């Protein structure tokens, strides 16, 4: 017999069974916008695949997989029962199901399909909301393609496996698998982001392009991948290499996993320290050109950091708005109360700005890929590190504010919000932390004037449409013209560049109430130091309504 005092009321129902793609207006409208010139058959194909993935991501099953993969983190098995070194990591079955859905949905297949980067970015955005940790090998597999293309022979062998829509777990020779995953190992204990300080050595064998590596990699994520791109010091200097886990004859390559990292978040994913000792590798690109060879992979994974953070932000906003819609306090639903509406509207602005910027970058990749558009290539040179700096920086405070919208419920693991909060700083650190991104933008400004021209032409497309944006562009130009102390001001400069770019995109493409609120707060300065401090005279109700799950 149930206790008469235990009647549950005024709690939000579980958020399950919705279409994560179709219910997100900023995302779905953005995809349609960038597909406006595509053939109707292609647009319909992309729409169908993203809708299918969106429904899968919003299902109870996918949510359970995400929970199980994080509650049962990977386990390192260095040896078998007889004492033989095996260096394997065991994952919960839910991890493999998540990866299977990701690979099967084409999230490692962008480089050869029409609108490949746009559809893949939107899919990564959608599916990451089910669980973010497994996105690490998905991202690195996708990003390895341009690095391998520097060697046509290697690309011909490996690219079909990397872009396959078939996921096969377990370590076997790559030639025996219908699809493979790739990882990356660049950083070392003494160097970190300064990869030129790497001490791992590469000794050439008689066979052309074959080497033996010796050294230690401090961070090597997803160590059960089939192959890894790593950096090592060859006689000609720092060089990129492909290290397979299993050699063609079926023997295991020397890949000693020393330990798994005990991380703040991203707990479903294994991040490891790896020792090479006579490890067989194939050279990728020329000796001494390792950074140049791998730089396109780094750029692609940086874009995935932007996508991943934007995805986390959208999921946090969705949870906060859903709770506020169904929870009442002081006689009215939370979502209708002015102060909560201000908070939710502010979160919605941050989310839509990140989403819109993400899709613009993906579309630029498609333009470069399909037509070799040099204007878009130059634009990406600045826009990717600027977006990576800013969007990933905004993720943690936004997720924390969204968690607070749920009150004590949000602080409890069952809500899923703590997992989002623990995940939120990762993308700001991965592939170069904030200072690395800011200095990279400065490097582009100083060495590649065409990149700045492309950036200014992009933001200039909205000139004259909003006086606050016009003023922000003018102030940015003044900031860029002042070279005194520019390195110490790098974060400030890059922040302004990212905000101006977001403002320009929203003015051109978002509903007027969204663009107005963004420009008033982020560019016009009518904003406090915390979320929920937008001017009360704005149309906040329409901003919140747009952010709610579309029916």
C-alpha positions as a printed NumPy array, in Angstrom:
array([[  0.   ,   0.   ,   0.   ],
       [  1.424,   3.369,  -1.046],
       [  1.94 ,   5.992,   1.603],
       [ -0.758,   8.666,   1.419],
       [  1.859,  11.368,   1.865],
       [  3.775,  10.304,  -1.222],
       [  1.804,  11.799,  -4.069],
       [  4.262,  13.15 ,  -6.655],
       [  3.224,  16.445,  -8.2  ],
       [  4.747,  19.525,  -9.761],
       [  7.624,  17.586, -11.305],
       [  8.6  ,  17.757, -14.968],
       [  7.925,  14.542, -16.898],
       [ 10.893,  12.711, -18.461],
       [ 12.097,  14.391, -21.623],
       [ 11.998,  11.377, -23.934],
       [ 10.582,  10.469, -27.305],
       [ 11.242,  13.75 , -29.09 ],
       [ 13.127,  14.594, -32.28 ],
       [ 16.326,  16.349, -31.196],
       [ 16.849,  17.68 , -34.726],
       [ 13.364,  18.723, -35.75 ],
       [ 12.585,  20.274, -32.365],
       [ 15.597,  22.611, -32.609],
       [ 14.54 ,  25.546, -34.779],
       [ 17.946,  27.21 , -34.909],
       [ 19.566,  23.969, -36.063],
       [ 16.973,  22.727, -38.541],
       [ 16.411,  26.165, -40.068],
       [ 20.171,  26.628, -40.365],
       [ 20.624,  23.351, -42.196],
       [ 17.815,  24.235, -44.589],
       [ 19.352,  27.664, -45.175],
       [ 22.742,  26.241, -46.143],
       [ 21.067,  23.664, -48.38 ],
       [ 18.987,  26.271, -50.186],
       [ 21.001,  25.931, -53.4  ],
       [ 21.301,  22.139, -53.21 ],
       [ 19.344,  19.775, -55.396],
       [ 15.921,  18.961, -53.906],
       [ 16.836,  15.272, -53.741],
       [ 19.941,  16.025, -51.669],
       [ 18.049,  18.349, -49.305],
       [ 15.402,  15.675, -48.789],
       [ 18.062,  13.034, -48.127],
       [ 19.832,  15.19 , -45.54 ],
       [ 16.544,  16.103, -43.881],
       [ 15.525,  12.451, -43.608],
       [ 18.83 ,  11.23 , -42.175],
       [ 18.962,  14.034, -39.588],
       [ 15.348,  13.447, -38.588],
       [ 16.029,   9.73 , -38.109],
       [ 19.101,  10.515, -36.033],
       [ 17.219,  13.18 , -34.068],
       [ 14.533,  10.688, -33.11 ],
       [ 17.158,   8.152, -32.089],
       [ 18.97 ,  10.754, -29.96 ],
       [ 15.736,  11.691, -28.166],
       [ 14.759,   8.108, -27.411],
       [ 14.765,   6.461, -24.001],
       [ 17.134,   3.82 , -25.389],
       [ 19.826,   6.349, -26.358],
       [ 19.5  ,   8.099, -23.004],
       [ 19.956,   4.768, -21.227],
       [ 23.02 ,   4.002, -23.322],
       [ 24.556,   7.325, -22.352],
       [ 23.888,   6.753, -18.667],
       [ 25.225,   3.195, -18.726],
       [ 28.377,   4.144, -20.633],
       [ 29.211,   6.768, -18.006],
       [ 28.24 ,   4.693, -14.962],
       [ 30.42 ,   1.826, -16.232],
       [ 33.652,   3.516, -17.355],
       [ 36.317,   1.698, -19.387],
       [ 38.722,  -0.72 , -17.701],
       [ 42.348,  -1.299, -18.619],
       [ 43.551,  -4.89 , -19.078],
       [ 47.318,  -4.79 , -19.494],
       [ 47.831,  -8.576, -19.303],
       [ 45.86 , -11.758, -19.841],
       [ 45.499, -14.467, -17.193],
       [ 48.783, -16.078, -18.263],
       [ 50.851, -12.913, -17.981],
       [ 50.952, -12.025, -21.659],
       [ 50.811,  -8.32 , -22.444],
       [ 47.537,  -7.509, -24.264],
       [ 46.991,  -3.77 , -23.617],
       [ 43.252,  -3.777, -24.121],
       [ 40.508,  -1.554, -22.766],
       [ 37.095,  -2.998, -22.013],
       [ 34.003,  -0.866, -22.605],
       [ 30.418,  -1.336, -21.55 ],
       [ 28.184,  -2.626, -24.393],
       [ 26.388,   0.745, -24.423],
       [ 29.605,   2.422, -25.568],
       [ 29.694,   0.176, -28.602],
       [ 26.021,   0.824, -29.329],
       [ 26.598,   4.565, -29.242],
       [ 29.585,   4.245, -31.549],
       [ 27.682,   1.938, -33.856],
       [ 24.907,   4.498, -34.255],
       [ 27.412,   7.316, -34.815],
       [ 29.401,   5.482, -37.477],
       [ 26.279,   4.041, -39.08 ],
       [ 24.862,   7.565, -39.363],
       [ 27.855,   8.787, -41.345],
       [ 29.492,  10.846, -38.606],
       [ 32.934,   9.799, -39.859],
       [ 31.997,  10.35 , -43.505],
       [ 32.148,  14.015, -44.499],
       [ 34.954,  14.39 , -47.001],
       [ 33.455,  12.633, -50.014],
       [ 29.691,  13.253, -49.789],
       [ 27.699,  16.22 , -51.132],
       [ 27.161,  18.745, -48.317],
       [ 29.202,  16.268, -46.294],
       [ 30.496,  18.648, -43.655],
       [ 27.158,  20.359, -43.057],
       [ 25.198,  17.123, -42.666],
       [ 27.959,  15.555, -40.603],
       [ 28.274,  18.611, -38.313],
       [ 24.511,  18.701, -37.75 ],
       [ 24.495,  14.962, -37.083],
       [ 27.403,  15.231, -34.642],
       [ 25.555,  18.089, -32.919],
       [ 22.406,  15.969, -32.62 ],
       [ 23.909,  12.649, -31.575],
       [ 26.351,  14.177, -29.064],
       [ 23.31 ,  15.241, -27.036],
       [ 22.7  ,  11.569, -26.272],
       [ 26.258,  11.141, -24.937],
       [ 29.382,  13.175, -25.602],
       [ 32.291,  10.921, -24.622],
       [ 32.138,   8.537, -27.557],
       [ 32.42 ,  11.521, -29.879],
       [ 36.196,  11.543, -29.313],
       [ 37.089,   8.6  , -31.617],
       [ 34.33 ,   9.678, -34.017],
       [ 35.92 ,  13.121, -34.284],
       [ 39.491,  11.878, -34.704],
       [ 38.473,   9.316, -37.323],
       [ 36.725,  12.016, -39.335],
       [ 39.642,  14.419, -38.937],
       [ 42.369,  11.941, -39.944],
       [ 41.294,  11.956, -43.605],
       [ 42.937,  15.231, -44.718],
       [ 46.218,  14.295, -43.004],
       [ 46.321,  10.936, -44.77 ],
       [ 45.591,  12.599, -48.099],
       [ 49.111,  14.034, -48.055],
       [ 50.147,  10.478, -48.962],
       [ 47.944,   9.193, -51.826],
       [ 48.987,   5.584, -51.244],
       [ 48.024,   5.672, -47.574],
       [ 44.811,   7.542, -48.34 ],
       [ 43.782,   4.957, -50.926],
       [ 44.306,   2.193, -48.366],
       [ 42.791,   3.799, -45.279],
       [ 40.207,   6.394, -46.318],
       [ 37.511,   3.877, -47.356],
       [ 37.837,   2.248, -43.938],
       [ 37.704,   5.558, -42.065],
       [ 34.609,   6.777, -43.914],
       [ 32.795,   3.441, -43.715],
       [ 29.332,   3.33 , -42.152],
       [ 30.155,   0.016, -40.464],
       [ 31.459,  -0.145, -36.895],
       [ 33.403,  -3.251, -35.872],
       [ 34.757,  -3.452, -32.353],
       [ 37.842,  -5.451, -31.409],
       [ 41.481,  -5.465, -32.472],
       [ 42.188,  -7.19 , -35.786],
       [ 44.254,  -6.303, -38.862],
       [ 42.618,  -3.3  , -40.492],
       [ 42.377,  -5.141, -43.791],
       [ 40.016,  -7.639, -42.171],
       [ 37.548,  -4.985, -40.94 ],
       [ 34.761,  -3.249, -42.827],
       [ 35.386,  -0.036, -40.91 ],
       [ 38.05 ,   1.359, -38.58 ],
       [ 38.501,   4.156, -36.062],
       [ 41.527,   6.419, -35.616],
       [ 43.048,   8.169, -32.628],
       [ 45.836,  10.685, -32.194],
       [ 48.904,  11.011, -29.961],
       [ 50.793,  14.299, -30.075],
       [ 51.383,  15.642, -26.569],
       [ 54.11 ,  14.495, -24.205],
       [ 54.815,  15.12 , -20.535],
       [ 57.508,  17.736, -21.015],
       [ 55.845,  19.638, -23.853],
       [ 52.063,  19.615, -23.743],
       [ 50.801,  21.957, -26.444],
       [ 54.388,  22.672, -27.509],
       [ 54.56 ,  19.588, -29.704],
       [ 57.908,  20.65 , -31.19 ],
       [ 59.401,  19.751, -27.802],
       [ 58.441,  16.093, -28.355],
       [ 61.202,  13.577, -27.624],
       [ 59.71 ,  10.413, -29.141],
       [ 62.242,   9.204, -31.721],
       [ 61.725,   7.566, -35.111],
       [ 64.394,   5.345, -36.686],
       [ 63.99 ,   4.556, -40.382],
       [ 63.952,   0.948, -41.57 ],
       [ 65.222,  -0.24 , -44.934],
       [ 61.706,  -0.304, -46.378],
       [ 60.649,   3.068, -47.723],
       [ 58.484,   5.019, -45.294],
       [ 58.718,   2.492, -42.426],
       [ 60.088,   3.455, -39.012],
       [ 60.382,   2.215, -35.436],
       [ 59.211,   4.633, -32.733],
       [ 60.415,   4.909, -29.138],
       [ 58.87 ,   7.274, -26.62 ],
       [ 55.92 ,   8.14 , -24.401],
       [ 52.638,   9.863, -25.245],
       [ 51.061,  11.659, -22.302],
       [ 47.559,  11.864, -23.778],
       [ 46.287,   9.265, -26.219],
       [ 42.512,   9.115, -26.303],
       [ 40.46 ,   6.096, -27.364],
       [ 43.38 ,   3.609, -27.264],
       [ 41.274,   0.783, -28.741],
       [ 41.193,   2.519, -32.11 ],
       [ 42.662,   0.681, -35.086],
       [ 45.254,   3.306, -35.939],
       [ 46.801,   6.5  , -34.617],
       [ 48.436,   9.553, -36.074],
       [ 51.381,  10.533, -33.904],
       [ 54.321,  12.923, -33.999],
       [ 57.934,  11.847, -33.48 ],
       [ 61.421,  13.178, -34.125],
       [ 62.879,  11.629, -37.289],
       [ 66.371,  12.464, -38.613],
       [ 64.796,  15.206, -40.723],
       [ 62.834,  16.708, -37.819],
       [ 59.367,  16.404, -36.332],
       [ 57.354,  14.055, -38.524],
       [ 53.85 ,  12.567, -38.661],
       [ 53.397,   8.793, -38.511],
       [ 50.597,   6.257, -38.757],
       [ 50.755,   3.657, -35.982],
       [ 48.419,   0.653, -36.397],
       [ 47.361,  -1.273, -33.296],
       [ 47.549,  -4.591, -35.175],
       [ 50.068,  -5.317, -37.927],
       [ 48.984,  -6.823, -41.256],
       [ 50.219, -10.289, -40.232],
       [ 47.94 , -10.255, -37.179],
       [ 50.575,  -9.566, -34.53 ],
       [ 50.034,  -6.763, -32.046],
       [ 52.107,  -3.644, -32.527],
       [ 54.058,  -2.439, -29.48 ],
       [ 51.518,  -0.156, -27.826],
       [ 51.922,  -0.391, -24.057],
       [ 49.049,   1.342, -22.265],
       [ 50.546,   2.53 , -18.982],
       [ 47.337,   3.768, -17.389],
       [ 43.982,   5.382, -18.074],
       [ 43.454,   8.968, -16.992],
       [ 41.048,   9.584, -14.114],
       [ 39.232,  12.572, -15.599],
       [ 36.8  ,  15.206, -14.379],
       [ 34.271,  14.259, -17.047],
       [ 34.213,  12.443, -20.398],
       [ 34.247,   9.328, -18.272],
       [ 32.809,   6.962, -20.861],
       [ 35.868,   7.56 , -23.042],
       [ 39.285,   6.081, -22.288],
       [ 42.169,   8.547, -22.325],
       [ 45.538,   6.896, -21.794],
       [ 49.288,   7.165, -21.499],
       [ 51.06 ,   5.035, -24.08 ],
       [ 54.635,   3.782, -24.362],
       [ 56.269,   3.07 , -27.735],
       [ 59.31 ,   0.783, -27.749],
       [ 60.27 ,  -0.287, -31.253],
       [ 56.72 ,   0.412, -32.433],
       [ 56.247,  -0.015, -36.188],
       [ 54.936,   3.044, -38.034],
       [ 54.453,   4.422, -41.533],
       [ 55.556,   7.945, -42.306],
       [ 52.783,  10.333, -43.359],
       [ 54.078,  13.22 , -45.435],
       [ 57.685,  14.348, -45.535],
       [ 60.227,  14.184, -42.73 ],
       [ 60.34 ,  17.396, -40.765],
       [ 56.865,  18.439, -41.93 ],
       [ 54.908,  16.772, -39.143],
       [ 53.049,  19.829, -37.9  ],
       [ 52.119,  20.919, -41.419],
       [ 50.935,  17.375, -42.212],
       [ 48.735,  17.045, -39.168],
       [ 47.467,  20.637, -39.065],
       [ 44.346,  19.899, -41.126],
       [ 43.457,  17.133, -38.688],
       [ 43.877,  19.592, -35.829],
       [ 41.678,  22.167, -37.586],
       [ 38.934,  19.585, -38.136],
       [ 38.993,  18.453, -34.524],
       [ 38.922,  22.09 , -33.399],
       [ 35.718,  22.529, -35.356],
       [ 34.377,  19.457, -33.585],
       [ 35.175,  21.149, -30.28 ],
       [ 32.904,  23.988, -31.387],
       [ 30.195,  21.548, -32.478],
       [ 30.5  ,  19.554, -29.246],
       [ 30.217,  22.628, -27.043],
       [ 27.278,  23.986, -29.024],
       [ 25.617,  20.58 , -28.657],
       [ 26.124,  20.561, -24.878],
       [ 24.74 ,  24.083, -24.668],
       [ 21.632,  23.141, -26.616],
       [ 21.02 ,  20.067, -24.477],
       [ 21.435,  22.119, -21.272],
       [ 19.022,  24.758, -22.592],
       [ 16.523,  22.072, -23.61 ],
       [ 16.56 ,  20.541, -20.147],
       [ 16.211,  23.924, -18.436],
       [ 13.31 ,  25.047, -20.657],
       [ 11.547,  21.689, -20.292],
       [ 11.787,  21.882, -16.51 ],
       [ 10.601,  25.489, -16.416],
       [  7.664,  24.654, -18.67 ],
       [  6.358,  21.95 , -16.338],
       [  7.359,  23.285, -12.928],
       [  5.209,  25.827, -11.091],
       [  6.211,  28.124,  -8.259],
       [  4.4  ,  30.964,  -6.554],
       [  1.252,  30.271,  -8.541],
       [  2.557,  30.176, -12.097],
       [  4.728,  28.023, -14.395],
       [  8.379,  28.994, -14.086],
       [  8.668,  29.651, -17.798],
       [  6.033,  32.42 , -17.569],
       [  7.699,  34.26 , -14.709],
       [  9.619,  37.363, -15.835],
       [ 12.946,  36.671, -14.158],
       [ 13.119,  33.022, -15.233],
       [ 12.104,  34.076, -18.729],
       [ 15.029,  36.506, -18.744],
       [ 17.429,  33.711, -17.752],
       [ 16.079,  31.292, -20.34 ],
       [ 16.144,  33.926, -23.077],
       [ 19.769,  34.725, -22.267],
       [ 20.686,  31.039, -22.426],
       [ 18.782,  30.723, -25.702],
       [ 20.765,  33.575, -27.245],
       [ 24.043,  31.916, -26.307],
       [ 22.889,  28.611, -27.725],
       [ 21.554,  29.973, -31.012],
       [ 24.662,  32.074, -31.595],
       [ 26.851,  28.995, -31.103],
       [ 24.644,  26.834, -33.334],
       [ 24.5  ,  29.382, -36.144],
       [ 28.262,  29.882, -36.096],
       [ 28.845,  26.116, -36.092],
       [ 26.764,  25.586, -39.214],
       [ 28.412,  28.522, -40.991],
       [ 31.838,  26.962, -40.427],
       [ 30.672,  23.564, -41.65 ],
       [ 29.205,  25.118, -44.791],
       [ 32.527,  26.872, -45.422],
       [ 34.29 ,  23.502, -45.261],
       [ 31.889,  22.202, -47.901],
       [ 32.613,  25.182, -50.141],
       [ 36.356,  24.545, -49.863],
       [ 35.884,  20.825, -50.42 ],
       [ 33.57 ,  21.078, -53.411],
       [ 34.945,  24.066, -55.311],
       [ 38.292,  24.911, -53.717],
       [ 36.864,  28.29 , -52.64 ],
       [ 39.923,  30.234, -51.443],
       [ 37.83 ,  32.964, -49.823],
       [ 36.171,  30.383, -47.579],
       [ 39.502,  28.72 , -46.867],
       [ 40.929,  32.037, -45.72 ],
       [ 37.814,  32.72 , -43.63 ],
       [ 38.17 ,  29.363, -41.842],
       [ 41.803,  30.116, -40.989],
       [ 40.667,  32.773, -38.505],
       [ 37.077,  31.779, -37.822],
       [ 37.812,  28.236, -36.598],
       [ 40.296,  29.141, -33.807],
       [ 38.23 ,  32.21 , -32.87 ],
       [ 35.07 ,  30.111, -32.612],
       [ 36.925,  27.354, -30.805],
       [ 38.178,  29.887, -28.269],
       [ 34.866,  31.611, -27.637],
       [ 32.159,  28.959, -27.956],
       [ 34.014,  26.45 , -25.796],
       [ 34.679,  29.173, -23.21 ],
       [ 30.97 ,  30.031, -23.02 ],
       [ 29.897,  26.428, -22.56 ],
       [ 30.702,  25.927, -18.866],
       [ 29.011,  29.058, -17.447],
       [ 25.969,  28.419, -19.619],
       [ 25.614,  24.776, -18.556],
       [ 26.056,  25.8  , -14.91 ],
       [ 23.268,  28.384, -15.239],
       [ 20.996,  25.868, -16.948],
       [ 21.641,  23.414, -14.121],
       [ 20.599,  26.07 , -11.621],
       [ 17.288,  26.466, -13.461],
       [ 16.435,  22.968, -12.205],
       [ 17.33 ,  23.919,  -8.642],
       [ 18.284,  21.026,  -6.396],
       [ 16.969,  18.596,  -8.999],
       [ 19.71 ,  19.734, -11.358],
       [ 22.411,  19.023,  -8.795],
       [ 21.385,  15.369,  -8.61 ],
       [ 23.012,  12.858, -10.955],
       [ 19.688,  11.416, -12.101],
       [ 18.868,  14.69 , -13.858],
       [ 21.83 ,  14.276, -16.225],
       [ 22.873,  17.878, -15.644],
       [ 25.984,  17.072, -13.552],
       [ 27.296,  14.94 , -16.418],
       [ 26.819,  17.867, -18.803],
       [ 28.597,  20.197, -16.377],
       [ 31.575,  17.85 , -15.968],
       [ 31.82 ,  17.53 , -19.737],
       [ 31.563,  21.259, -20.413],
       [ 35.235,  22.342, -19.883],
       [ 36.678,  19.581, -22.06 ],
       [ 36.391,  21.174, -25.484],
       [ 38.062,  24.343, -24.248],
       [ 41.124,  22.261, -23.307],
       [ 41.204,  19.667, -26.09 ],
       [ 43.173,  20.569, -29.247],
       [ 44.754,  23.589, -27.636],
       [ 43.431,  25.592, -24.707],
       [ 42.292,  29.196, -24.831],
       [ 45.728,  30.789, -25.043],
       [ 46.749,  28.48 , -27.885],
       [ 43.66 ,  29.45 , -29.894],
       [ 44.068,  33.166, -29.233],
       [ 47.726,  33.114, -30.247],
       [ 46.858,  31.124, -33.354],
       [ 44.447,  33.859, -34.403],
       [ 47.204,  36.442, -33.859],
       [ 49.548,  34.353, -35.982],
       [ 47.018,  34.333, -38.808],
       [ 46.454,  38.08 , -38.494],
       [ 50.184,  38.746, -38.741],
       [ 51.119,  36.257, -41.465],
       [ 48.001,  35.781, -43.582],
       [ 46.353,  39.107, -44.493],
       [ 43.907,  37.306, -46.772],
       [ 42.439,  35.596, -43.692],
       [ 41.626,  38.931, -42.03 ],
       [ 40.19 ,  40.259, -45.288],
       [ 37.918,  37.229, -45.595],
       [ 36.795,  37.6  , -41.981],
       [ 36.02 ,  41.31 , -42.376],
       [ 34.141,  40.682, -45.603],
       [ 32.012,  38.082, -43.826],
       [ 31.044,  40.325, -40.901],
       [ 30.621,  43.244, -43.311],
       [ 27.725,  41.472, -45.011],
       [ 25.508,  42.661, -42.139],
       [ 26.82 ,  46.211, -42.004],
       [ 24.119,  48.832, -41.79 ],
       [ 21.501,  46.458, -40.404],
       [ 22.112,  47.182, -36.704],
       [ 23.869,  50.209, -35.252],
       [ 25.315,  48.228, -32.336],
       [ 26.907,  45.743, -34.709],
       [ 28.277,  48.591, -36.832],
       [ 29.803,  50.176, -33.741],
       [ 31.296,  46.865, -32.623],
       [ 32.911,  46.342, -36.041],
       [ 34.388,  49.857, -35.895],
       [ 35.772,  49.254, -32.398],
       [ 37.224,  45.915, -33.501],
       [ 39.072,  47.57 , -36.371],
       [ 40.526,  50.088, -33.915],
       [ 41.587,  47.224, -31.637],
       [ 43.246,  45.369, -34.508],
       [ 45.142,  48.472, -35.621],
       [ 46.765,  48.88 , -32.195],
       [ 49.74 ,  46.487, -32.066],
       [ 51.01 ,  47.607, -28.674],
       [ 50.776,  44.73 , -26.209],
       [ 48.829,  42.707, -28.748],
       [ 49.889,  39.334, -27.325],
       [ 48.699,  40.207, -23.823],
       [ 45.441,  41.441, -25.348],
       [ 44.955,  38.374, -27.538],
       [ 42.01 ,  36.946, -25.616],
       [ 40.229,  40.275, -25.632],
       [ 40.733,  40.686, -29.371],
       [ 39.606,  37.157, -30.236],
       [ 36.55 ,  37.433, -27.976],
       [ 35.478,  40.559, -29.821],
       [ 36.075,  38.925, -33.19 ],
       [ 33.915,  35.941, -32.257],
       [ 31.109,  38.127, -30.903],
       [ 31.107,  40.357, -33.977],
       [ 30.981,  37.283, -36.205],
       [ 28.098,  35.783, -34.225],
       [ 26.282,  39.114, -34.27 ],
       [ 26.692,  39.422, -38.017],
       [ 25.305,  35.927, -38.621],
       [ 22.309,  36.469, -36.33 ],
       [ 21.484,  39.848, -37.835],
       [ 21.432,  38.246, -41.275],
       [ 19.658,  35.003, -40.444],
       [ 17.961,  34.892, -37.024],
       [ 14.487,  36.263, -36.194],
       [ 14.589,  40.003, -35.367],
       [ 13.926,  39.451, -31.662],
       [ 16.95 ,  37.131, -31.382],
       [ 19.288,  39.423, -33.306],
       [ 18.066,  42.473, -31.384],
       [ 18.629,  40.857, -27.998],
       [ 22.072,  39.561, -28.975],
       [ 23.245,  42.905, -30.303],
       [ 21.836,  44.821, -27.324],
       [ 23.567,  42.583, -24.785],
       [ 26.724,  41.119, -26.336],
       [ 27.611,  44.047, -28.609],
       [ 25.79 ,  47.018, -27.119],
       [ 26.885,  46.417, -23.532],
       [ 23.348,  46.421, -22.076],
       [ 24.028,  43.275, -20.087],
       [ 25.209,  42.231, -16.643],
       [ 27.933,  39.823, -15.577],
       [ 25.564,  36.863, -15.177],
       [ 22.917,  35.237, -17.356],
       [ 19.427,  36.644, -16.891],
       [ 20.43 ,  40.288, -17.078],
       [ 19.006,  41.177, -20.493],
       [ 17.141,  44.488, -20.886],
       [ 13.536,  43.909, -19.842],
       [ 12.251,  45.904, -22.797],
       [ 13.318,  43.207, -25.283],
       [ 10.904,  40.623, -26.669],
       [ 12.127,  37.917, -24.319],
       [  8.977,  35.851, -24.584],
       [  9.507,  35.265, -28.306],
       [ 13.154,  34.327, -27.727],
       [ 12.149,  31.726, -25.149],
       [  9.318,  30.397, -27.291],
       [ 11.736,  29.834, -30.16 ],
       [ 14.074,  27.866, -27.886],
       [ 11.402,  25.477, -26.623],
       [ 11.086,  22.03 , -28.133],
       [  9.175,  22.462, -31.353],
       [  6.108,  20.261, -31.638]])
